[in-house]
Amino acid sequence: MNKYDVNQTWQWNLQHAPALPNAAATTAEPCLPGDWSWCGQPVNSPLGVPAGPLLDARWLLFYAHHGFDILVYKTVRSVATDCYPLPNLLPVNTAPLNTAGDVVPAAESMKGSWAVSFGMPSQSPDLWRADVALARDRLPTGKVLVVSVVGTVKVNVTDSEAALDALADDFALCAAWAMNSGAHGIEANFSCPNVSTADGQLYQQPQAAGVVAERIRSRIGSMPLVLKIGRVNTVDEVTRLLHHVRPHINGLAMTNSIAAKVSDANGTMLFHGQPRGICGDAIRAASVSQVELFRNVLRESGATLDLIGVGGISTAEHVVEYLTAGATSVAAATAVMTNPDVGLAIRERFCDIYSL
C-alpha cells in the first residue's frame, strides 16, 4: 500500500511517490447522492484532501483514485524552500484542543493526533509548474485541482508597508503561475503555526490579509480563491477578518491546525520550544464549531462563502458533522496519511447516514 512514511524526510517521500495511474483509469467509487460543488465548480462529492499529503502530481492522482474529488496541491512558493528536519510528524497524546498555547506530550505511537513540523517547503517553480500541468492533464472528470500558494517574506525589506507589499506581490505571482499551469482554483495559505514570519499567520492580521487577498484577486481574475486559516474563536474576530477579505475570495478552509508546544516524557520541550501545529482528532470539535461560527456570522450579514471543513476527519460521521455545521465540503489529511483507503470507506458509509 502506498502510504506516507513518517520516518522518512519530505524529500524522500516526494521521490518515492506512488506511480502515476493510467490516464484512462477509472475508479469504482460509490456514488454520493446530492449536488456537490467547490466554489461553484461541480464535483462528484464533498470529499477532499488538503495540501499537506499531496506532495506532487503522483500523490495527488493517487488520492484522486482513492475516493477524493477536491485535491489541493502541496503549498508552493516562488523559490525552492527546504523542509524542516525530522521529525516532521510526531504523535501526541492530548485531549481535544480549543485554543492555541497548550503544552502537549509526545506519544510513542499514533493515537489520532500529531504535531506537524514541515515548515512550508517547496520545489522550485520550474518543477512545480510543470508538475501541476501534469496533474491537471491526468485528473479524472468530476474532480478539481486546487493549488495552495504562499508568499515568501523578503528578509532584506525592513519597512513594514514595503514588506507587506512585497509579500502580496509574491503571493499573487505564485497564484498566477498556478493558474497558468492549469489549476481549477487557488488556495492562499494564510496559516502555518510552525513558522514565525509574516507568511505563517497572516489570517491573524485582518487588514494585511485583505491587502494580500486583493492583490491575488487582481492577478487571477475570476478564478476561485480560498484562504486557508487557523483557529478563530470569537464573533468579533470572525467579523473583522471577513470585513477585510470577503470581497476578494470565494471560500475559507478551516481549521489548518491549532498551535501547541510539545514536550517529551521528561518534560523537556521539543522543537526548540517553538509551537507546532496539532492536527487530527484533537482539533475536530474546535474546527466543527469554527465552521458553525463562520456560517452564523455570514448568515446574519446575508453573505455567502464556501466553507471547507478541515480537522480530524476519518469517518463518514465526521463528514456529516461538518456538513451539518455549515461546511460545503471537507478535507482529510491525518487520516489519509495513516490509511490511504479511508476515502473509499467514507464513501461506502456516507450514503447510509446522510439525508439530503
C-alpha positions in Angstrom: 0.0 0.0 0.0 1.2 3.5 -0.9 1.5 5.4 2.4 3.5 8.4 3.6 6.5 7.2 5.6 6.7 9.3 8.7 10.2 8.0 9.4 11.5 9.4 6.2 12.0 13.0 5.0 9.6 15.1 3.0 12.1 14.9 0.1 12.3 11.1 0.4 8.5 10.8 0.3 8.4 13.1 -2.7 11.0 10.9 -4.5 9.1 7.7 -3.5 5.6 8.8 -4.5 3.1 6.3 -5.9 3.4 5.5 -9.6 1.2 7.7 -11.9 -2.1 5.9 -12.6 -3.1 5.2 -16.2 -4.6 8.4 -17.6 -7.7 6.4 -18.7 -8.1 4.6 -15.4 -11.4 4.8 -13.6 -12.2 4.1 -10.0 -15.1 2.1 -8.7 -16.2 4.8 -6.2 -19.6 4.6 -4.6 -21.8 7.4 -6.0 -22.7 10.0 -3.4 -26.2 11.5 -3.6 -26.7 15.2 -4.0 -25.3 18.1 -6.0 -21.8 19.0 -4.8 -19.5 21.8 -5.7 -16.3 23.6 -4.8 -16.6 27.4 -5.2 -19.2 26.9 -7.9 -17.4 24.2 -9.8 -19.3 20.8 -9.9 -17.6 17.9 -8.1 -18.5 14.3 -7.6 -18.5 14.5 -3.8 -17.7 16.9 -1.0 -14.6 14.8 -0.1 -11.2 16.5 -0.4 -7.6 16.2 0.7 -5.8 19.4 1.8 -2.3 20.4 0.7 -0.3 18.5 3.3 -0.4 15.0 1.9 -0.4 15.9 -1.9 3.3 16.5 -2.4 3.2 16.3 -6.2 1.1 15.1 -9.1 1.7 11.4 -8.3 0.5 11.7 -4.7 -2.4 13.9 -5.8 -3.6 11.5 -8.5 -3.2 8.6 -6.1 -5.7 10.1 -3.8 -7.9 11.2 -6.7 -8.2 7.5 -7.4 -8.9 6.6 -3.8 -12.2 8.4 -3.2 -11.4 12.1 -3.1 -12.6 14.8 -5.5 -11.2 18.1 -4.2 -7.4 17.8 -4.4 -5.2 20.6 -3.0 -1.6 20.5 -4.4 1.0 21.0 -1.7 1.8 24.6 -0.9 4.2 26.1 -3.4 6.5 29.2 -3.4 8.3 31.4 -5.9 11.6 30.0 -4.7 12.7 26.5 -3.7 12.5 26.0 0.1 13.8 23.2 2.3 11.7 21.2 4.7 12.3 21.3 8.4 14.4 18.4 9.8 12.8 15.2 11.1 10.6 14.5 12.9 8.0 16.2 10.6 5.1 14.2 12.1 5.3 13.5 15.8 2.4 11.6 17.5 1.0 13.4 20.6 -1.3 12.4 23.4 -3.8 15.1 24.1 -7.4 15.9 24.9 -9.4 18.0 22.5 -7.8 21.4 21.9 -9.7 24.6 21.7 -7.2 27.4 21.7 -3.5 27.8 20.9 -0.8 27.8 23.6 -1.2 24.4 25.4 1.7 22.1 26.0 1.0 18.6 24.8 3.1 15.4 25.5 4.6 13.4 22.7 3.3 9.8 22.3 5.2 6.7 21.4 2.6 5.7 18.7 -0.1 7.4 16.7 -3.3 7.7 18.7 -5.2 10.0 16.3 -3.3 13.3 16.6 0.2 14.5 15.8 2.3 17.6 15.7 3.2 18.8 12.2 6.7 20.3 11.6 7.3 20.7 7.9 7.6 24.4 7.7 6.4 25.3 4.2 8.8 23.5 1.8 8.5 23.9 -1.9 10.0 22.6 -5.1 11.4 25.2 -7.5 8.8 27.0 -9.6 10.0 25.3 -12.9 9.4 21.9 -11.3 6.1 22.5 -9.6 4.6 24.4 -12.5 5.3 21.5 -14.9 4.0 19.1 -12.3 0.8 21.0 -11.7 0.2 20.8 -15.5 0.7 17.1 -15.4 -1.8 16.7 -12.5 -4.4 18.7 -14.4 -3.9 16.6 -17.6 -4.3 13.3 -15.7 -7.1 14.3 -13.3 -10.4 12.4 -13.9 -13.6 14.3 -14.6 -15.7 15.4 -11.7 -12.7 16.4 -9.6 -10.9 19.7 -9.1 -7.3 20.6 -8.8 -6.6 23.4 -6.3 -3.1 24.7 -5.9 -2.0 26.0 -2.4 0.3 29.0 -2.6 2.2 31.1 -0.1 4.3 34.2 -0.5 7.9 34.3 0.7 9.0 37.0 3.1 11.8 39.3 1.7 14.3 39.3 4.6 16.1 42.4 3.3 12.9 44.6 3.4 12.6 46.2 6.8 9.8 48.8 6.2 6.6 47.1 7.2 4.5 48.6 4.4 7.0 47.7 1.8 7.4 44.2 3.3 3.6 43.6 3.1 3.6 45.0 -0.5 6.4 42.6 -1.5 4.7 39.7 0.2 1.4 40.4 -1.5 3.1 40.6 -4.9 4.8 37.2 -4.2 1.6 35.5 -3.3 0.0 36.9 -6.4 2.9 35.8 -8.6 2.6 32.2 -7.3 -1.2 32.3 -7.8 -0.8 33.4 -11.4 1.7 30.8 -12.1 -0.6 28.1 -10.6 -3.5 29.4 -12.7 -1.5 29.3 -15.9 -0.3 25.8 -15.1 -3.9 24.5 -15.1 -5.3 24.9 -11.6 -9.0 25.0 -11.3 -8.6 27.2 -8.2 -6.2 28.8 -5.8 -5.8 28.3 -2.0 -3.8 31.0 -0.3 -2.1 29.6 2.8 -2.6 32.3 5.5 -1.9 29.8 8.4 1.1 27.8 9.2 1.7 27.7 13.0 5.2 26.3 12.9 6.8 29.3 11.1 7.3 32.7 12.9 7.4 35.0 9.8 4.5 37.1 8.4 3.7 34.4 5.8 2.8 32.0 8.6 -0.1 33.7 10.5 -1.4 36.2 8.0 -5.0 35.4 8.9 -4.4 36.9 12.4 -3.7 40.3 10.7 -7.1 41.0 9.0 -6.1 44.3 7.3 -2.9 42.7 5.9 -4.8 39.6 4.9 -7.2 41.8 2.9 -4.3 43.5 1.1 -2.9 40.2 0.1 -6.2 38.7 -0.9 -7.0 41.7 -3.1 -3.6 41.5 -4.7 -4.1 37.8 -5.6 -7.5 38.6 -7.0 -6.1 41.2 -9.2 -3.8 38.6 -10.8 -6.2 35.7 -11.2 -9.3 37.4 -12.3 -12.5 35.4 -11.7 -10.7 32.1 -10.7 -11.9 30.7 -7.4 -9.8 31.8 -4.4 -9.9 30.2 -1.0 -8.0 31.3 2.1 -6.6 28.7 4.5 -6.9 30.0 8.0 -6.2 28.8 11.6 -8.1 29.0 14.8 -10.6 31.8 15.2 -12.5 31.9 18.5 -14.9 34.9 18.6 -17.6 36.6 16.6 -15.6 39.8 16.7 -12.5 38.1 15.2 -14.7 36.5 12.5 -16.3 39.8 11.7 -13.0 41.7 11.4 -11.5 39.0 9.2 -14.5 38.8 6.9 -14.7 42.6 6.6 -11.3 42.7 5.0 -11.1 39.5 3.0 -14.7 38.6 1.9 -14.9 40.9 -1.1 -11.9 39.2 -2.7 -12.5 35.5 -2.0 -14.8 32.6 -2.7 -14.2 30.5 0.4 -12.3 29.7 3.6 -10.7 26.4 4.6 -10.5 25.8 8.3 -9.0 24.9 10.7 -5.5 24.4 9.4 -4.3 23.3 12.9 -4.1 24.5 16.5 -0.6 25.6 17.7 0.8 24.0 20.8 4.2 23.3 22.3 5.3 19.6 22.6 7.2 18.0 25.4 8.9 14.6 25.8 8.4 12.1 28.6 10.8 14.1 30.9 9.0 17.4 30.3 11.7 18.7 28.0 10.4 20.9 25.3 10.8 19.6 21.7 11.3 21.6 18.5 13.5 24.1 20.5 10.4 25.1 22.5 8.7 26.5 19.4 5.0 25.7 18.8 3.9 23.3 16.2 0.5 22.8 14.6 -1.5 19.9 16.1 -3.7 18.1 13.6 -6.1 15.1 13.8 -8.7 14.1 16.4 -7.6 16.7 18.9 -8.9 19.6 16.8 -12.1 18.2 15.3 -14.5 19.7 17.9 -12.9 23.1 17.7 -12.9 23.0 13.9 -16.5 22.0 13.6 -17.5 24.8 16.0 -15.5 27.3 13.9 -17.3 26.3 10.7 -20.6 26.8 12.5 -19.4 30.2 13.9 -18.5 31.5 10.4 -21.7 30.1 8.9 -23.8 32.0 11.5 -21.9 35.3 11.1 -22.2 35.0 7.3 -25.9 34.3 7.6 -26.5 37.3 9.7 -24.8 39.5 7.2 -26.6 38.0 4.2 -23.2 37.0 2.7 -22.2 33.6 1.3 -18.8 31.9 1.1 -17.8 28.3 0.6 -16.7 26.9 4.0 -14.2 23.9 3.8 -14.1 21.9 7.0 -10.7 20.6 7.9 -9.6 18.8 11.1 -9.8 15.2 12.4 -12.0 13.7 9.7 -11.7 9.9 9.4 -15.3 8.7 9.2 -18.5 9.4 7.3 -20.0 10.5 10.5 -17.3 13.2 10.8 -18.1 14.4 7.3 -21.8 14.7 8.1 -20.9 16.6 11.3 -19.0 19.2 9.3 -21.7 19.4 6.6 -24.4 19.9 9.3 -22.3 22.7 10.8 -22.3 24.6 7.5 -19.4 23.2 5.5 -19.9 22.9 1.8 -17.0 20.4 1.5 -14.4 18.8 3.7 -10.7 17.8 3.6 -9.0 15.0 5.4 -5.2 14.9 5.9 -4.1 13.0 9.0 -6.4 10.0 8.3 -5.4 9.7 4.7 -1.8 9.7 5.6 -2.2 6.9 8.0 -4.8 5.0 6.0 -5.0 5.8 2.2 -8.2 3.8 1.8 -10.2 6.0 4.2 -11.8 7.9 1.4 -13.3 4.8 -0.1 -14.5 3.7 3.3 -16.2 7.1 3.9 -17.9 6.9 0.6 -19.3 3.4 1.3 -20.8 4.5 4.7 -21.8 8.1 3.7 -25.0 7.1 1.8 -26.3 5.2 4.8 -26.2 8.1 7.2 -26.6 11.3 5.1 -30.0 12.6 4.3 -30.5 15.4 1.7 
